[in-house]
Amino acid sequence: MRYFEDIEVGTVESFGEYHVTKEEIVEFAERYDPQPFHIDEAAAEESAFGELVASGWHTAAMSMRLFVDNYLQECAGMGGCSADNLRWERPVRPDDTLSLRTEVLDTWPSENDPRRGYVT
């Protein structure tokens, strides 16, 4: 189990592989982000993307899954406070494979309990 005091600024880790399918792109978008370029292949071809692409929120959710499965399950964490500077710099397409890279930028203890703290 990893605790707050075990986390060091500057630590970089890469992990996971998540294969994205057309079916899950459409399923997620139909439920949460039903824009045409996420749910309709013909409409997507006419969009700026030129083909079906995953919702950015779906991409965030897939990334979270990678993070939980490969890192957070072994941490004594209590949840997140924010997602700073979230960007979707490239579209995620069917048959893409995602991986995740993390870097610890900063840590600071909780004012209430120095054994607990925050991690950026």
C-alpha positions as CSV (number, residue, x, y, z in Angstrom):
1,M,0.0,0.0,0.0
2,R,1.3,3.5,-0.9
3,Y,0.7,6.3,1.5
4,F,1.2,10.1,1.2
5,E,4.7,10.0,2.7
6,D,5.7,7.5,0.1
7,I,5.0,9.9,-2.8
8,E,8.0,11.8,-4.1
9,V,8.0,14.9,-6.3
10,G,9.5,14.2,-9.7
11,T,8.4,10.6,-9.8
12,V,7.3,9.7,-13.4
13,E,5.4,6.5,-14.2
14,S,4.0,5.1,-17.4
15,F,1.5,2.2,-17.5
16,G,-1.4,0.5,-19.0
17,E,-2.8,-0.2,-22.4
18,Y,-6.5,0.4,-23.2
19,H,-7.8,-0.6,-26.6
20,V,-10.6,1.7,-27.8
21,T,-13.5,0.3,-29.8
22,K,-16.0,1.9,-32.1
23,E,-18.8,0.3,-30.2
24,E,-17.8,1.8,-26.8
25,I,-17.2,5.3,-28.4
26,V,-20.8,5.3,-29.7
27,E,-22.2,3.7,-26.5
28,F,-20.6,6.3,-24.2
29,A,-21.5,9.2,-26.6
30,E,-25.1,8.1,-26.9
31,R,-25.5,8.2,-23.2
32,Y,-23.4,11.2,-22.2
33,D,-22.2,13.3,-25.2
34,P,-24.4,12.7,-28.2
35,Q,-22.6,15.0,-30.7
36,P,-22.8,13.7,-34.3
37,F,-19.1,13.1,-34.7
38,H,-19.2,10.8,-31.7
39,I,-22.3,8.7,-32.7
40,D,-22.8,8.8,-36.5
41,E,-20.1,7.7,-38.8
42,A,-21.5,9.5,-41.8
43,A,-21.8,12.8,-39.9
44,A,-18.3,12.3,-38.4
45,E,-16.9,12.0,-42.0
46,E,-18.2,15.5,-42.7
47,S,-16.9,16.9,-39.4
48,A,-13.5,18.5,-38.8
49,F,-12.3,15.1,-37.6
50,G,-13.2,13.2,-40.8
51,E,-14.2,10.1,-38.8
52,L,-15.8,8.9,-35.6
53,V,-13.9,10.1,-32.5
54,A,-14.3,9.5,-28.8
55,S,-15.8,12.2,-26.6
56,G,-13.2,14.0,-24.5
57,W,-15.1,13.0,-21.4
58,H,-14.9,9.4,-22.6
59,T,-11.1,9.8,-23.0
60,A,-10.9,11.2,-19.5
61,A,-12.9,8.2,-18.1
62,M,-10.7,5.7,-19.9
63,S,-7.7,7.4,-18.5
64,M,-9.1,7.3,-15.1
65,R,-9.7,3.6,-15.5
66,L,-6.0,3.1,-16.4
67,F,-5.0,5.2,-13.4
68,V,-7.2,3.3,-10.9
69,D,-6.2,-0.1,-12.3
70,N,-2.4,0.6,-12.4
71,Y,-1.8,3.1,-9.6
72,L,-4.7,4.2,-7.3
73,Q,-5.7,0.7,-6.2
74,E,-2.5,0.5,-4.3
75,C,-2.8,3.9,-2.7
76,A,-4.5,4.9,0.5
77,G,-6.1,7.8,-1.4
78,M,-9.4,9.4,-0.5
79,G,-10.4,10.8,-3.8
80,G,-9.5,13.8,-6.0
81,C,-10.1,17.5,-5.5
82,S,-9.7,18.8,-9.1
83,A,-8.5,18.2,-12.6
84,D,-6.3,21.1,-13.5
85,N,-5.4,21.9,-17.1
86,L,-7.4,19.1,-18.7
87,R,-6.8,19.2,-22.4
88,W,-7.7,17.0,-25.4
89,E,-4.9,17.7,-27.8
90,R,-5.6,14.9,-30.2
91,P,-8.8,13.0,-30.9
92,V,-9.1,9.4,-29.9
93,R,-10.3,7.1,-32.7
94,P,-11.6,3.6,-32.9
95,D,-8.7,1.0,-32.6
96,D,-6.4,3.5,-30.8
97,T,-4.6,2.1,-27.8
98,L,-4.2,4.5,-24.8
99,S,-1.6,4.5,-22.2
100,L,-1.0,6.8,-19.3
101,R,2.0,8.8,-18.0
102,T,2.0,10.5,-14.7
103,E,4.4,12.9,-13.0
104,V,4.3,14.0,-9.4
105,L,4.7,17.8,-9.6
106,D,4.1,18.8,-6.0
107,T,2.9,17.5,-2.6
108,W,1.8,19.3,0.5
109,P,0.5,18.0,3.8
110,S,-3.0,18.5,5.1
111,E,-3.4,21.3,7.7
112,N,-5.5,18.9,9.8
113,D,-3.3,15.8,9.6
114,P,0.3,15.8,8.4
115,R,0.2,12.1,7.6
116,R,-2.3,13.0,4.8
117,G,-1.9,15.5,2.1
118,Y,-2.4,16.6,-1.5
119,V,-0.6,15.6,-4.7
120,T,-0.4,17.4,-8.0
